[in-house]
């Protein structure tokens, strides 16, 4: 059976990718099985650069096709910030609460129509023969005025889905997966997968 490595230690991501690639008869492994790889420094300036850095490093280290993703929040009124600094917006080891509190402080009392934002996820697959595909998924919404909800993580309590009228932290896992930037990116990647698979000779 063909094997690929997901450049993540997140068990939930591995399960999700396994489900989505099941029709191709692919075995999915995670970085947890390759402790010798260690930490990969993501010093790119875009989501695309960061996920390609991860995928190429893991592909080179394992000799297998590697899939990686990078994601973050872009806020219109802040010129696209926090962007690639989403996880460390309030500092290198900032908590989720510290990050979204800084964001709310910067937006202040801006009206709803100026609080537009989007979650972005870019997914990349890199093969040992150099073949590469990427896909970008987005989830449009707006930033609220205070955190609401107990589910999710990161900026979920302050990001409102306008169609559902609730924050991400108020959504069920199923509702979130059906609309999320990550799910959208993976679906777009899978549309390219059959052609990619032919080219990598698996």
C-alpha positions as CSV (number, residue, x, y, z in Angstrom):
1,X,0.0,0.0,0.0
2,X,1.2,3.5,-0.9
3,X,2.2,5.6,2.1
4,X,2.3,9.4,2.7
5,X,3.4,11.4,5.8
6,X,1.3,14.2,7.2
7,X,3.7,16.9,8.6
8,X,1.8,17.2,11.8
9,X,1.6,15.6,15.3
10,X,-2.2,16.3,15.4
11,X,-4.1,13.0,15.6
12,X,-7.3,14.7,14.5
13,X,-5.7,15.9,11.3
14,X,-4.3,12.4,10.6
15,X,-7.8,10.8,11.0
16,X,-9.3,13.5,8.8
17,X,-6.8,12.9,6.0
18,X,-7.1,9.2,6.2
19,X,-10.8,9.4,5.6
20,X,-10.4,11.8,2.7
21,X,-7.7,9.7,1.0
22,X,-9.3,6.3,1.7
23,X,-10.6,5.9,-1.8
24,X,-7.0,6.1,-3.1
25,X,-5.9,3.2,-0.9
26,X,-3.3,5.3,0.8
27,X,-1.8,4.7,4.3
28,X,-1.3,7.9,6.2
29,X,1.4,8.4,8.8
30,X,2.2,11.3,11.1
31,X,5.3,13.0,12.4
32,X,4.8,11.2,15.7
33,X,6.3,8.2,13.9
34,X,9.4,10.1,12.9
35,X,10.8,11.7,16.1
36,X,14.2,12.0,14.5
37,X,12.9,14.8,12.2
38,X,12.6,17.2,15.1
39,X,11.2,20.8,14.9
40,X,10.9,22.3,11.4
41,X,11.5,26.1,11.4
42,X,8.7,27.8,9.5
43,X,10.2,31.2,8.5
44,X,8.2,31.8,5.3
45,X,6.3,35.1,4.8
46,X,3.2,33.4,3.4
47,X,1.1,30.4,4.3
48,X,2.1,28.8,1.0
49,X,5.8,29.2,1.8
50,X,5.4,27.8,5.3
51,X,3.5,24.7,4.3
52,X,6.0,24.0,1.4
53,X,8.9,24.3,3.9
54,X,7.3,21.7,6.1
55,X,6.3,19.3,3.3
56,X,9.7,19.5,1.5
57,X,11.5,18.9,4.8
58,X,9.4,15.8,5.7
59,X,9.5,14.4,2.1
60,X,13.3,14.7,2.1
61,X,13.7,13.1,5.5
62,X,11.3,10.2,4.9
63,X,11.6,9.6,1.2
64,X,7.8,9.5,1.1
65,X,5.1,11.9,-0.2
66,X,4.5,14.5,2.4
67,X,1.4,16.6,3.0
68,X,1.5,19.8,5.2
69,X,-0.8,22.7,6.0
70,X,-0.4,26.2,7.3
71,X,-3.3,28.4,8.4
72,X,-4.1,31.6,10.1
73,X,-6.4,34.6,10.4
74,X,-6.4,37.7,8.1
75,X,-8.3,40.7,9.3
76,X,-9.3,43.3,6.6
77,X,-9.0,46.4,8.8
78,X,-5.4,45.3,9.9
79,X,-4.2,44.9,6.3
80,X,-4.3,41.1,6.6
81,X,-2.7,40.8,10.0
82,X,-2.1,38.6,12.0
83,X,-1.5,36.3,9.0
84,X,1.4,33.9,9.4
85,X,1.9,35.3,13.0
86,X,-1.6,34.2,14.0
87,X,-0.5,31.7,16.7
88,X,2.0,34.1,18.2
89,X,0.3,37.5,17.6
90,X,0.6,38.6,21.2
91,X,4.1,37.1,21.7
92,X,6.1,33.9,21.0
93,X,4.4,31.8,23.8
94,X,1.0,33.7,23.9
95,X,-2.1,32.0,25.0
96,X,-5.2,31.9,22.8
97,X,-6.9,34.4,25.1
98,X,-3.9,36.8,24.9
99,X,-3.9,36.6,21.1
100,X,-7.6,37.4,20.6
101,X,-7.6,40.0,23.4
102,X,-4.8,41.9,21.5
103,X,-6.9,41.6,18.3
104,X,-10.0,42.9,19.9
105,X,-8.1,45.8,21.4
106,X,-6.7,46.8,18.0
107,X,-10.1,46.7,16.4
108,X,-11.6,48.7,19.3
109,X,-15.2,49.8,18.5
110,X,-15.0,49.6,14.7
111,X,-18.5,48.9,13.3
112,X,-19.5,45.5,12.0
113,X,-19.0,46.4,8.3
114,X,-15.3,47.1,9.0
115,X,-14.7,43.9,11.0
116,X,-14.4,41.6,8.1
117,X,-11.9,38.7,8.3
118,X,-11.1,35.3,6.9
119,X,-9.5,32.2,8.1
120,X,-7.1,30.9,5.5
121,X,-5.5,27.4,5.1
122,X,-3.0,26.3,2.5
123,X,-2.3,22.6,2.0
124,X,0.6,21.3,0.0
125,X,1.7,17.8,-1.1
126,X,5.3,17.2,-2.2
127,X,6.6,14.0,-3.8
128,X,10.2,12.7,-3.8
129,X,10.3,13.2,-7.6
130,X,9.7,16.9,-7.1
131,X,6.0,17.0,-8.1
132,X,4.1,19.5,-5.9
133,X,0.5,20.6,-5.6
134,X,-1.1,23.2,-3.3
135,X,-4.6,24.3,-2.5
136,X,-5.9,27.4,-0.6
137,X,-9.2,27.4,1.4
138,X,-10.9,30.3,3.0
139,X,-13.7,30.9,5.5
140,X,-15.1,34.5,5.5
141,X,-16.7,36.0,8.6
142,X,-16.2,38.9,10.9
143,X,-14.6,39.6,14.3
144,X,-17.0,40.2,17.2
145,X,-16.6,42.6,20.1
146,X,-16.1,40.0,22.8
147,X,-15.4,36.2,23.1
148,X,-18.5,34.0,22.9
149,X,-18.7,30.2,23.2
150,X,-16.8,27.4,24.7
151,X,-16.0,25.1,21.8
152,X,-13.0,25.3,19.5
153,X,-9.6,27.0,20.1
154,X,-7.5,29.9,18.9
155,X,-9.6,32.8,17.7
156,X,-12.8,30.8,17.5
157,X,-14.6,32.7,20.3
158,X,-14.3,36.0,18.4
159,X,-14.8,34.9,14.8
160,X,-18.5,34.9,13.7
161,X,-19.9,33.0,10.7
162,X,-22.4,35.5,9.2
163,X,-24.6,32.8,7.7
164,X,-25.0,30.8,10.9
165,X,-24.9,33.9,13.1
166,X,-22.7,32.3,15.7
167,X,-19.0,32.3,16.6
168,X,-16.9,29.3,15.7
169,X,-16.7,28.5,19.4
170,X,-20.5,28.0,19.4
171,X,-20.5,25.5,16.4
172,X,-20.5,21.8,16.7
173,X,-17.5,19.9,15.2
174,X,-19.6,18.8,12.3
175,X,-20.8,22.4,11.5
176,X,-17.3,23.7,11.7
177,X,-15.8,21.0,9.5
178,X,-18.4,21.5,6.9
179,X,-17.5,25.2,6.5
180,X,-13.9,25.4,7.7
181,X,-11.0,26.8,5.7
182,X,-9.1,23.6,6.3
183,X,-11.9,21.4,5.0
184,X,-12.2,23.6,2.0
185,X,-8.4,23.5,1.3
186,X,-8.4,19.7,1.6
187,X,-11.3,19.3,-0.7
188,X,-9.6,21.5,-3.3
189,X,-6.3,19.4,-2.9
190,X,-8.2,16.2,-3.5
191,X,-9.6,17.5,-6.7
192,X,-6.0,17.6,-8.0
193,X,-4.9,14.4,-6.4
194,X,-5.7,11.9,-9.2
195,X,-3.4,13.8,-11.7
196,X,-0.8,14.3,-9.0
197,X,-0.9,10.5,-8.2
198,X,-0.3,9.6,-11.8
199,X,2.8,11.9,-12.0
200,X,4.4,10.6,-8.9
201,X,4.3,7.0,-10.1
202,X,2.9,5.5,-7.0
